[in-house]
């Protein structure tokens, strides 16, 4: 389904789960699309609303995508759907956008869940050596950041399943599932969405500090995640006013269906001690 935003830009979205359930906006990983979502068994009692970020799927690209701009899109979509209060869950590359919703839409949110989050390296000071030099170059040398990510993202236009196929074959992420339709849909506009994501989350400043994220935040990470999700979790939590951290000992980058359900339910406004009541 498509929503025409003020100015004529198209935002494509979808809905899954229980139409009468807790409304939760799910922000897909990088790359992905509105078809990316947790397993069906994780959606019991959840009305899951998904959307293509700019340049993915059928959503029109923008000149410069930002975290706060996507949060504004979430606000526009939920308003159009007549939803006043809702939760937001962002997975992997979608997690920073979920935190941005905690800045822009704080008074409307029942909770924000940041799943497999890599925190803002500038604020956390987590880059060293060559990575730090490369990030400086991409930020301050005119055009360097866009050139770098445009080149790095071309694999997605050529074969959008390449990265996903390798991850499945490695077997290091036990709850990862085939998502061919979601990845192919994400690449409908070639690598446009992936480039926009990388620029917004890794090259340009986020546009807000972690202390600006108000309200309830859940940070979830799998102990076997090879990235920075686990070490970044306490660093991010220390800068947020109301945060819970959950580390799943058996998971890698992707939550199990049970973890997904608890996370979605949490962001929808139900605390752990209320589950099952």
C-alpha positions as CSV (number, residue, x, y, z in Angstrom):
1,X,0.0,0.0,0.0
2,X,1.1,3.5,-0.7
3,X,0.8,6.8,1.2
4,X,1.3,10.1,-0.7
5,X,3.1,12.5,1.7
6,X,2.8,16.3,1.6
7,X,4.9,17.4,-1.4
8,X,3.9,14.3,-3.4
9,X,6.5,11.8,-2.2
10,X,5.3,8.2,-2.0
11,X,5.8,6.1,1.1
12,X,5.1,2.4,0.7
13,X,3.9,0.3,3.7
14,X,2.4,-3.0,4.7
15,X,0.6,-4.5,7.6
16,X,0.9,-8.0,9.2
17,X,-0.2,-9.9,12.3
18,X,-3.4,-9.1,14.3
19,X,-5.4,-6.1,13.1
20,X,-6.8,-5.7,16.6
21,X,-3.4,-6.2,18.3
22,X,-0.9,-3.8,19.8
23,X,0.2,-1.4,17.1
24,X,4.0,-1.5,16.5
25,X,5.9,0.1,13.6
26,X,8.7,-2.2,12.5
27,X,11.8,-0.6,10.9
28,X,13.6,-3.1,8.7
29,X,17.4,-3.8,8.7
30,X,19.9,-2.6,6.2
31,X,19.2,-3.6,3.5
32,X,15.5,-4.7,3.5
33,X,12.0,-3.6,2.7
34,X,8.5,-3.4,4.0
35,X,8.3,-7.2,3.4
36,X,11.0,-7.7,6.1
37,X,9.4,-8.8,9.4
38,X,9.7,-11.3,12.2
39,X,8.2,-14.8,11.9
40,X,4.5,-15.1,12.0
41,X,4.5,-16.8,15.4
42,X,6.1,-13.7,16.8
43,X,3.2,-11.6,15.8
44,X,0.5,-13.0,18.1
45,X,-1.4,-10.0,19.5
46,X,0.7,-7.6,17.4
47,X,-0.5,-5.3,14.7
48,X,2.8,-4.9,12.8
49,X,3.1,-1.9,10.4
50,X,6.1,-1.9,8.1
51,X,7.4,0.6,5.6
52,X,10.0,1.0,2.9
53,X,12.5,3.7,3.9
54,X,13.4,6.2,1.1
55,X,14.9,4.5,-2.0
56,X,13.8,1.0,-0.9
57,X,10.9,-0.9,-2.5
58,X,8.3,1.4,-3.8
59,X,9.1,4.4,-1.5
60,X,10.4,7.4,-3.4
61,X,14.1,8.4,-2.7
62,X,15.0,11.7,-1.1
63,X,18.0,13.9,-1.8
64,X,19.4,13.3,1.6
65,X,17.7,10.7,3.9
66,X,18.1,11.4,7.7
67,X,17.2,9.5,10.8
68,X,14.8,12.2,12.0
69,X,13.3,12.5,8.5
70,X,12.4,8.8,8.6
71,X,10.9,9.4,12.1
72,X,8.7,12.1,10.5
73,X,7.6,9.5,7.9
74,X,6.6,7.1,10.7
75,X,4.6,9.9,12.3
76,X,2.9,10.7,9.0
77,X,2.0,7.1,8.3
78,X,0.6,6.4,11.8
79,X,-1.4,9.6,11.7
80,X,-2.9,8.6,8.3
81,X,-3.8,5.2,9.7
82,X,-5.6,6.9,12.7
83,X,-3.1,5.5,15.2
84,X,-2.3,7.9,18.0
85,X,-0.2,5.7,20.4
86,X,2.1,2.9,19.1
87,X,5.4,1.2,19.7
88,X,8.5,1.3,17.4
89,X,10.9,-1.6,16.9
90,X,14.0,-1.2,14.8
91,X,16.2,-4.1,13.7
92,X,19.9,-3.7,13.0
93,X,20.3,-0.8,10.5
94,X,16.7,0.2,11.4
95,X,17.5,0.5,15.1
96,X,19.0,4.1,14.9
97,X,15.8,5.1,13.1
98,X,13.8,3.7,16.0
99,X,15.8,5.9,18.4
100,X,15.1,8.9,16.2
101,X,11.4,8.2,16.7
102,X,12.1,8.4,20.4
103,X,13.2,12.0,19.8
104,X,10.6,13.1,17.2
105,X,7.5,11.2,18.4
106,X,8.2,10.7,22.1
107,X,4.7,11.8,23.3
108,X,3.0,9.2,21.0
109,X,5.2,6.2,21.8
110,X,4.5,3.3,24.1
111,X,8.1,2.1,23.8
112,X,11.1,2.0,21.6
113,X,13.0,-1.3,21.0
114,X,16.5,-1.1,19.4
115,X,17.4,-4.6,18.2
116,X,21.0,-5.5,17.3
117,X,21.9,-1.8,17.4
118,X,25.3,-0.4,16.5
119,X,25.5,2.8,18.4
120,X,26.6,6.3,17.2
121,X,30.4,5.9,17.0
122,X,31.0,9.6,17.2
123,X,29.2,9.9,20.5
124,X,30.5,6.7,21.9
125,X,34.1,7.1,20.7
126,X,34.2,3.4,19.6
127,X,36.3,3.8,16.4
128,X,40.1,3.5,16.4
129,X,43.0,3.6,14.0
130,X,42.2,3.1,10.3
131,X,38.4,3.0,10.9
132,X,38.6,6.4,12.7
133,X,40.6,7.9,9.8
134,X,38.2,6.5,7.2
135,X,35.2,7.9,9.0
136,X,36.9,11.4,9.2
137,X,37.7,11.2,5.5
138,X,34.1,10.3,4.5
139,X,32.7,13.1,6.7
140,X,35.0,16.0,5.8
141,X,36.4,15.3,2.3
142,X,33.7,16.6,-0.1
143,X,31.9,13.8,-1.8
144,X,34.1,11.1,-0.3
145,X,31.4,9.5,1.8
146,X,28.9,9.2,-1.0
147,X,31.5,7.9,-3.4
148,X,32.6,5.3,-0.9
149,X,29.1,4.0,0.0
150,X,27.9,4.1,-3.6
151,X,30.8,1.8,-4.6
152,X,30.4,-0.4,-1.6
153,X,26.6,-0.8,-2.2
154,X,26.7,-2.0,-5.8
155,X,26.6,-5.7,-4.9
156,X,23.0,-5.1,-3.8
157,X,21.9,-3.9,-7.3
158,X,23.7,-6.8,-8.9
159,X,22.5,-9.6,-6.6
160,X,20.4,-8.5,-3.6
161,X,20.5,-12.0,-2.1
162,X,24.3,-12.2,-2.0
163,X,24.9,-11.0,1.6
164,X,21.9,-12.9,2.9
165,X,22.9,-16.1,1.1
166,X,26.4,-15.9,2.6
167,X,25.0,-15.3,6.1
168,X,22.7,-18.3,5.8
169,X,25.5,-20.6,4.6
170,X,27.8,-19.6,7.4
171,X,25.2,-20.7,10.0
172,X,26.5,-18.2,12.6
173,X,23.1,-16.6,13.0
174,X,20.8,-19.5,14.2
175,X,17.5,-17.6,13.8
176,X,18.2,-16.0,10.4
177,X,15.6,-17.2,7.9
178,X,15.4,-16.9,4.1
179,X,14.0,-13.6,3.1
180,X,14.3,-13.6,-0.7
181,X,11.1,-11.6,-1.4
182,X,12.0,-8.9,1.1
183,X,15.5,-8.5,-0.3
184,X,14.5,-8.5,-3.9
185,X,11.8,-5.9,-3.1
186,X,14.4,-3.8,-1.3
187,X,16.5,-3.7,-4.4
188,X,13.6,-2.6,-6.7
189,X,15.4,0.7,-7.1
190,X,18.8,-1.0,-7.3
191,X,21.1,0.2,-4.4
192,X,19.4,3.5,-3.8
193,X,17.9,2.6,-0.4
194,X,21.1,1.0,0.9
195,X,23.2,4.0,-0.1
196,X,20.7,6.3,1.7
197,X,20.9,4.1,4.8
198,X,24.6,4.0,5.0
199,X,24.9,7.8,4.5
200,X,22.3,8.5,7.2
201,X,23.7,6.1,9.8
202,X,27.4,5.8,9.1
203,X,28.6,8.9,7.3
204,X,26.4,11.9,8.4
205,X,25.8,12.8,12.0
206,X,22.7,11.3,13.5
207,X,21.2,14.7,14.1
208,X,20.5,14.1,17.8
209,X,22.3,13.0,21.0
210,X,21.3,9.8,22.8
211,X,20.2,11.9,25.8
212,X,17.5,13.4,23.5
213,X,15.7,10.0,23.3
214,X,13.0,10.2,26.0
215,X,10.7,7.5,27.2
216,X,11.1,3.8,27.5
217,X,13.8,2.1,25.5
218,X,14.7,-1.6,25.2
219,X,18.1,-2.6,23.8
220,X,18.3,-6.2,22.7
221,X,21.4,-8.0,21.5
222,X,22.4,-11.6,20.8
223,X,25.6,-12.7,22.6
224,X,26.9,-14.4,19.4
225,X,26.5,-11.2,17.3
226,X,29.8,-10.6,15.6
227,X,29.3,-6.9,15.4
228,X,29.2,-4.1,18.0
229,X,25.6,-4.8,19.3
230,X,26.8,-6.4,22.6
231,X,29.6,-4.0,23.5
232,X,27.6,-1.0,22.4
233,X,24.5,-1.9,24.5
234,X,25.8,-0.7,27.9
235,X,27.4,2.4,26.4
236,X,24.2,3.4,24.8
237,X,22.1,2.5,27.8
238,X,24.2,4.7,30.1
239,X,23.3,7.7,28.0
240,X,19.5,7.1,27.9
241,X,17.2,8.1,30.7
242,X,14.9,5.0,30.8
243,X,16.5,1.9,29.4
244,X,16.4,-1.9,29.8
245,X,19.1,-4.1,28.2
246,X,18.5,-7.7,27.3
247,X,21.2,-10.0,26.0
248,X,20.1,-13.3,24.6
249,X,22.8,-15.9,25.2
250,X,21.8,-18.2,22.4
251,X,21.2,-15.7,19.6
252,X,23.4,-14.2,17.0
253,X,22.4,-11.1,15.1
254,X,18.7,-12.1,14.8
255,X,16.3,-12.7,17.7
256,X,14.4,-16.0,18.1
257,X,10.6,-15.9,17.5
258,X,10.1,-15.8,21.3
259,X,12.6,-12.9,21.7
260,X,10.9,-11.1,18.8
261,X,7.5,-11.5,20.4
262,X,8.7,-10.3,23.8
263,X,10.4,-7.3,22.2
264,X,7.4,-6.3,20.0
265,X,5.1,-6.7,23.0
266,X,7.4,-4.6,25.1
267,X,7.5,-1.8,22.6
268,X,3.7,-2.1,22.3
269,X,3.4,-1.1,26.0
270,X,3.3,-4.4,27.8
271,X,5.9,-5.0,30.5
272,X,7.5,-8.4,30.9
273,X,5.7,-9.0,34.3
274,X,2.4,-8.4,32.5
275,X,2.9,-11.0,29.8
276,X,0.6,-14.0,30.4
277,X,-1.8,-12.1,32.6
